Amino acid sequence: MAMPLPNKLREAIVEHKMNGKKEEEIAKWLCISKSSVTKTWALFKRENSVEPRPHNRGRKPAFGQEVMDKIIAKIKEQPDVTLEELIEEFNLNISISALCRKLQKLDLNFKKRHYSRKNSNEKMCKYFDGNG
């Protein structure tokens, strides 16, 4: 995608257009396309400004900074919280992996819960503990 025209060039387009010059003449004189002149003039007439419009393209974030701050606070309060629990608690419409990537970008680490395997002799132990 091309960069927007510099403001000085945009101002020159508007100035020449206000003096009655044709778009083709302005485009030749400034060595730009006629469509750039047309779009800049239309923008000026619509918004009374030559500032380029912001680029609002791409996917919008799943949630805002306010929710992210709450998530960070929850993680600091409860370091062993799981991603599933965060998604459920804050009612996020986001996958586990996407939330994980967002948190990794912030260098947040999770304390892993360590689950021990059940002892296969556990059933046998209750018979030999002396109470049986």
LINTA-V576945 format. One record per pair of residues at least 24 apart in sequence whose ideal C-beta (glycine too) atoms are under 10 Angstrom apart, sorted by sequence separation. I is the first residue (numbers start at 1). J is the second residue. D is the distance in whole Angstrom. If there is no record, write none. Layout:
[[I,J,D] [I,J,D]]
This chain:
[[13,37,5] [17,41,5] [67,91,9] [86,110,10] [5,30,9] [13,38,10] [16,41,10] [67,92,8] [10,36,9] [13,39,10] [14,40,7] [18,44,9] [5,32,7] [9,36,9] [10,37,10] [13,40,5] [14,41,7] [17,44,8] [63,90,8] [83,110,8] [9,37,10] [12,40,10] [13,41,6] [17,45,9] [63,91,10] [71,99,8] [75,103,8] [82,110,8] [10,39,10] [11,40,9] [14,43,9] [63,92,6] [79,108,10] [81,110,8] [10,40,5] [13,43,10] [14,44,5] [62,92,7] [63,93,8] [79,109,8] [80,110,7] [81,111,9] [82,112,10] [2,33,10] [5,36,6] [9,40,8] [10,41,10] [13,44,8] [14,45,9] [62,93,6] [63,94,7] [71,102,9] [72,103,8] [75,106,10] [79,110,7] [80,111,5] [82,113,8] [4,36,10] [5,37,10] [62,94,4] [71,103,8] [76,108,9] [79,111,4] [80,112,8] [81,113,10] [10,43,8] [11,44,9] [61,94,10] [62,95,9] [75,108,6] [78,111,9] [79,112,10] [80,113,5] [2,36,9] [5,39,9] [10,44,8] [68,102,7] [72,106,7] [75,109,9] [80,114,10] [5,40,7] [14,49,10] [15,50,10] [68,103,9] [71,106,9] [75,110,7] [4,40,9] [14,50,6] [62,98,7] [63,99,10] [72,108,7] [75,111,9] [13,50,8] [62,99,9] [71,108,9] [12,50,10] [68,106,8] [10,49,9] [11,50,6] [63,102,9] [10,50,4] [62,102,8] [9,50,9] [10,51,8] [61,102,9] [7,49,10] [8,50,9] [10,52,8] [7,50,6] [6,50,10] [7,51,7] [5,50,9] [7,52,8] [6,52,9] [4,51,9] [5,52,7] [4,52,4] [3,52,9] [4,53,8] [4,55,9] [1,55,8] [1,57,9]]
